[in-house]
Amino acid sequence: MSGSNSSSPDLSPLERELHGFIVDELASGDAAESISAEDDLIKSGIVDSLGVMQLVDYCESQYGIRIGEIDLVPDNFRTLRQLADFVDRKQALRSR
Amino acid sequence: MSTARAIVDDLWCLLRRRGAKAALADVREILRRRFYSKTDQLILRKDLSSAEPAEPRPIEVAEAQPAHIPLLAEVNRRECNTSRTLHFENGLAQGRRALLGFRDGRLIGWFWWHDHTQSAYGFELSRFGFGLAPDEVYGYDLFIVPGERGQGRPAAFLAGVEAELAHRGYRSMLGFVESWNVPARWLYATHDYEVVLRCHTRTILRRLMHVDGQGWLLRGKNGLRPLRLASLGRRS
């Protein structure tokens, strides 16, 4: 199964990459493919206590950012859009 | 069975199942923590007034009883941790209380708790200056059986525990989580637990503790008390 070729037209390139990882590694079932940028990933159980660890590992290795303790708050991981914004912010901080 | 015997059995079990290298690494970590540990602890509070179990209830919650010991022993044996069964037996014999979670009749985890009437056993958060009101409860040592982690089961168990305690008349729950424990922190953060204090703690030989803002504390049978060098001198 691969979500990286998702047909979600409203997703930015970064959101599409994150969507691919989530569909491939965290979510399951047909509904996973249709995750939108604003869907609540925590409420749906996709980003649970184990999922968040996988997501942190993926973002750190894929985007070269360091996710610290203070970053581990639900508002950084709740939706694809919030997650992409968070990764963007961390990358911007790193490049300063 | 004695604690020493249980520890030897657990080490032998680890050695057989995971090999000498992994067993040695575990022993080193256990010894290191017994001698010295330092950690940031987040003190948490949850309002239980709106606590409700998920419906339909995927996890049944029951008060731990001595009759559950064989089930607990089975789980602990699978993990080479029979000394935890002794801890459970002793705890229940002393009147300590735990809630167990069951999924389709299988034990999936437990959560120890006490209210203000049992603070004599040592209210862990007293070291941070907290007390327990009559309608408050302290929850500690949440454990989820490894094979049951994920898929919303820990969250469902926690919701069941909260609903059970709310049903018994408690209005809020206090607890703490180590800052390095990402899964537990995430579980609490996504279930409306408020961080009321963050504290750096160093522990030596499991008895002597330094808490930022509180100074040195000594753990005794009745919990933690401030360490006063002058009183130590008088005793000796």
Interface residues (C-beta under 8 A of the other chain):
Chain A: I42 G45 D48 S49 L50 G51 V52 M53 V56 E69 L72 V73 P74
Chain B: D40 R149 G150 Q151 G152 P154 A155 S179 V182 P183 A184 R185 W186 L187 A189 T190
